[in-house]
Structures are given as C-alpha cells and as structure tokens.
Amino acid sequence: MLTIRHEVPKGLLDLEAHELYKKLEGPTLFHLEGRRTPPLFVSVLLHGNEPVGWEAVRSLLGQYQDRELPRALSLFVGNVAAARYRLRRLDSQPDHNRIWTPGPTPEHAMAAQVYEEMAKSGLFASIDIHNNTGLNPHYACVNKLASPFLHLAALFSRTVIYFVRPQGVQSLAFAELGPAVTLECGQPDCPQGVAHAREYLTACLHLAEFPSHSIAKREIELFHTVAVVRIPSELRVGFHGEDLDLRLVDDLDQLNFQELPANTLLGWQPSDPNVLLTVTDEQDVEVSERYFYLEDSELRTRRPVMPSMLTRDIRVIRQDCLCYLMERMQLPNTS
C-alpha cells in the first residue's frame, strides 16, 4: 500500500490535493535530501478534505526545485483516494489519523511501515498538518510537555493544546521518536492557513536545534483536552427539522475556543429524558453527566467548558466527534 520515493515526480507540484491520484497510486513517503540531517518529517492529507498541508508543501518545494533544501525532508502524503473526492475518508477506510497504533487493516500496516522507516533514519521533528471544518483559530497540539515539543508548538502559535486521546493519532506515535506537533490551520481553502503553514515549515527547515531553556509562560496559552464528545451513530442529528433525536443550535461552531459558562444551551432533545451524548475522559471513562444535563428537553452545559472542533458538517461529526472539551492548564516546569 505504501510507495517510497526519493524524488518528486515531474508535474506533481502542479497538482492540487484532489488531483494527486493522477500521479500517486496511494499513500507515498518521499525522502528528499537536504543540507542538514536528520530529516524533518511532515505528514499531509491524513484527512482527504484538509488540503492545507499539501498546498503549503507544494508551494515550499516549488521554491527549492533548483536548490538544496536547508534540511532533509521526509514527506508523507496520506489519503490520496479520499482527497480525490474531497472527503475526510472513504466509507470503506479507517480514519488515517487513527491508524498509528497496531491494528487489523492494511492501513494500520502501512502506518507501521512509515513509522519503522522514520525510526530507522531518525528525525529532527515531526509535523502533522490539518485543516478543521469549524470556526477555530490556528493552534498547535502536543502530546508531551517537554521543552522541545513546546518550543516547536510555540513557533506556530501562542495557543497550544496538550492531549493524550484519541489514541492512534500520528503525533502521539511519532512523539516517541522526537519532538512532534499537530498543526490546525483553520478551514480548508483559506489562503492564510496555507501561508502560515508554509512559513512555519520554512522556519523549521532552517532550525539547527531547539532551545535548551524552558519555554517562558508568557509565550504560550496552554490548554488540556480533558474529554471527547461523540454522538451515537444511530441518532438522527441536525440543525433543522422536527424528526431529530438531537437538534443542535445554529451557531454551534462559533462556540469554539469560547470559555462557555455553565448552563450554555447546545441543543434540544425533544423525545428522550437522558443525555444522548457520549463523553469520555482521558481514561476512556464515560462522564457525560459531569459536563451536560437536560432541562425541559434543552441540552445544556453543567460546568464551565471550552470546546474545540465544533462543526456544522454532520458527516464530519459522524466520522470523528462532536467536539473536544478543554481546560486551561498551568505550564509545568520542563526540561
């Protein structure tokens, strides 16, 4: 399933994400030489409807077609098949950002092969680049709170999120090999997201090393993902209609990165007296009653929370989740 190449095929950089199937048979790992080693690892298009990473990379590589990269680059181009149709994933596929732990599918085996390749060669840092479908600021995510991870994140944004769930994500796996971040670059097809990601990659390629000192508290705002909110697949969910099990408020995605007070309205459950959301914490324990309650069919927050990744795209909600819940976190002493 995985193709490994040591050059960029002629004409590849002329293609947009949904056109890559014309040149690539599927997931492809490029090892490109540069002045410094070990390589910077970059993964793009783990979700086929999130083209920002590929657009940033092809713009950057276009500038280096006739000159040496400042650092070797290992580029993983992920779900080419889903990108063809501008979908997060095909119905027949697992989520390509949930396959980085052992599993039964060919995609899991492919991800293991990528990991083994990079474990063998070593890496300077790992960067996984995403769009999101709701209204969110640009931010970086880390899975460890060591200084190199935080410096790598702060180079992209003051807003940094620490998480350890869901398992199977690329950055969580590659955090065992070196500093790793996930970048969230706003909504698809936003030129500011592409420009921000390209500038960040250029800066990382020019880095010789990470600062040895701990990051200053004033340099970042740190948040901790404490729970994942999902909607059971059998429920009828939407924003309009009388026959829904759960009707969500129209401006749902405008609640992202807002510190919502207790009793904030999220939607209506017209015919069920129980909270229909499934909420799991970092230990995978069901904790929906800790965060939500019903009052006369109104679904409300029980305590102050800050959501991220809320979207109006029902397909994405079903394929991933409704949102993540975060809390502010004190910056620990790191080394």
N, C-alpha and C positions, 0 to 999 in steps of 0.2 A: 504493500500500500504506500510506503514511503519511497520517494525518489530523493537521492542525494546528488547534488551538483556542485561543481567548483567554478562555475561561470554563470553569468546571466545571459540567457538566450537572446539572440538578436530580436529586437522588436518587443520584448516583454515589457519594458518600461513605458511603451506607448499604450499599454492596455489598462483600462480601469478594472476595478476588482471583479465586476460581473463578467468581464471578458477573459479572465485568466485561464478559463478552461480551454481556450483555443491553443494555448502554449504549454500548459501544465496538465499532466494526467491526473493529478490529485495532490495531496499534501507533499510539500517539497522543502527540503532543507538545503540551503545554499551556504557553502563555506567560501567566503571571499577574503583574500589576503589583504593585509594592511601593515602599516609601519610597526605598530606595537602588537604584542600578543600578551596574554591570551585574548581570545575574541570577545567582543560584546555580542551577547545573544539577544535577538529581537524576535518575538512572535507576533504575527498579524493574522487577522481573519480567522481566529478561532471561532468567531461567530460571523457567518457569511453576510449579515446585514450591517456590519460595522466596518466600513471601508477606510476609516481614518488612518490606520496603521499602514496599510498598503500605499495609500496616497502620499503619506509622509515619506515612506521609504523610497518610493519610485522617484519622488522629487529630489531627495537627497542623493540617491545613486546616480541620477542624471547629471549631477554636478561633478561626479567623480569618474565619469566614463573614461577620461583620458589622463587621470592622475591617481596616485596611490591613496587609499583610504588611510586616515590617521591611525586607525586601529583595525585589526582583523574583525570581520563581521560574520557571524553565523545567523542567517535569516531563515526563520521557519514560516512558511506560508501555509495556513491551515486548511480551512474548509472551503476549498475551491468549488466543490459541487454545489454547496448551499449559496455561495457568493454569486454563482451564475443566475440564481433566481432571487437574489437579494433577501434571502431568508436566514434567520439565526442558525437553523439546522434543518435538514430534510426530516420528514416524519420517520423515515427508516433509520436515522442516525442517532447515536447518543450526542449529547452536548460536548463539543470539542474542548470546552473548558471545564469538563468534569471527568476526564479520562486519564488523568495523570497519576492515578494510583492503580494497582493491579486490578484487572477486570477481564471479563469473558469475551469482549468483542474484538474484531480486527483493529478498531480504532484505539483500543487500550494497548494492543501490541505495538501499534505504530508509535504511540506516545512514549512507550517504554524504549523503543529504538532511538527516538530523538534524545531522550534523557541519557541513555547509555553513550551515545555519540558525544554529548557535551561533557559527561562525566570523564570520558577518556581524554578529551582535548583540554578540559579546563575552561573556565570562562571568567571574564573580568566582572561582568554583571549581567543580569537577566532583566529584560523589559518586555512586558506583555501589554499590547496597546489595544484599547477598546473605545467604542462609542457607547452611549446609552440612549434609551428611547424616551426617557422623561426629561423634564427640565432640571438638570443638575449642573453645578459648577464643575470646572475642571479640577480634578483631585488625583492624588496618588494613594495606593494601598500597599501596605507591607504586612508580612506575616511574622516577622521578628522585629524586636525593638532595639537591636544592636545599632551602634552608631553608623556603620556604612549603609545600612538599609535606610535609616532616617535621612542621612545626607543625600542619598540617591533620590529619595522621595521629595525632599525639600527643594531640590534642583528644579523640579517640575511645578510644585505648588505649595503654598503655605498650609493648605488643607490636606491632612494626612489621616488615613483610616487604617487602623490595625484590626485584622480579623484572622480567625483560625477555622472558620466554617464559611461556606461548604468545603468539604474535603474534595480532592480530585482536581483542584484548580492548578493551573500551570505554575503560578508564582509560589504556591505552597510547596510544590515538589522541588522547584529549582532553588528555593531558599536553602536547601541542603548543599548546594554547590557553590553558592556565593550570594552577594547582595542581589535582591530581587524585588521588583516593584510591578504593580499593575497600574497603568495609566488609564484614567477615564477622561475622555476628551470631548465631552458634550455630545450633541446629537449628530447623526450622520449627515454628511454632505455640508457640514459647516466649515467654511474656509479657515476660520480662526482656530478650530481644532487641529486641522492639518498643519497649519503654520506653527502652532505651539508644539506639536509632536515632532515636527522636523527640526525645529530649533533645539529642542531637548536632545534628540538623537545626535545632532551635530556636537553639542556640548559634551555629551557622554563619550563620543568617539575621540574627543580631544583630551579627556581626562587621563592623567598619568597614574593617579592614585586617589584614594579617598582621604579626606582629612582625618587625622588621628584623634582629634579632640572630639568631645561630646557635642552634640548639636545644642545650641542655645534655645531656651524655652521661648524666646521672642520670635524665633524663626519659623515655628510651625504652630498650627492648631491641631491637636491630636484628638481623634475620636476612636471609639472602640465599638465594633459591631457586636451587639450582645444577643441578637435574635434574628431569625429569618421568618418572614410571614408568608404563608402559602395559602392558596385557595384549593380545596379538594377538587379533583378533576371532574367529578360528577355534577358539580353545581352549575347552575345557569347564572352567569355573572355578566354584568354590563353596566352601561351608564344611562340607558333609556329603555323603557318597556315595563309592562305590568306583570309579565310572567317570569320575572327573575327571582332566583333564590337570594341573590345579593345584588343590590343596585348601589354603585359607588358614586360619590359626589363628582360633579362635572370637573371641578378644578383640582382633581386628585394630584396630578404631577406638580402642581405649584406648591405643594406642601413639602417637597424635598428640601432637606437641609434647613428646615424651619424647626425651631425648638417649640414643639406643639405643647400647649398646656393640657392638663387633664381635662377630660370631657369634650375634646375636639371631635366633631362629627366626621365620620369617614364614609358612612353609607347607611342603607336600610335593609333589614331582613324582614320582609312582610309576613312570613308564614312559619318561622322557626324560632322557638324561645331560647335556643342555645347559640352561643357564638360559633359561627361556621368557619372561622379562620383557624388554620393550624399554625401555631407559633412554636418554634423550637429554639432552645438556647444553645450555648457552646458545647454542652454535654449531650445534645440531642434530646433533651427532656422537653415534653410538651408543657408550655407555660402560657397558653393563650389567656387564661383568666387573670394572669398577672398584668397584662397590658391592655385588654379590651373587655367591655361589658355591653350589655343591651339594656336600653331603656325605651319602652314603648316602640319596639322594632328598630330603634336608632342604634347603630353601631358606633360606639364612642371609645376614646382612649381612657384607660383607667388611671394612668400616671403620665407625667411629662415624658415625651419621647422625641427623638429626631429621626425621621425616616429618610432613606435614600432609595433611589431606583424605582420610585413610584412612576408608573407609566399609564397612558390611556390605551396602549396596544394590548388587546385581550390575548392575542396569540402569544406574545412575549410573556405575559402574566402566566399563562398556562404552561409554557415551556420552561420557565425559570421560577419566578416567585412574584408575589405582590410587591414586597419591599423588604429592606433590611432596617432594623432598628438600632440606633446608635446612642451612645452616651459620651459626654466629654470625658477625657482621660488626662490625668497628670503625666507629664513627661517623666519617665523614670531616669534614674542615673544609669547611663550606658557607657560601654567601652568597646 
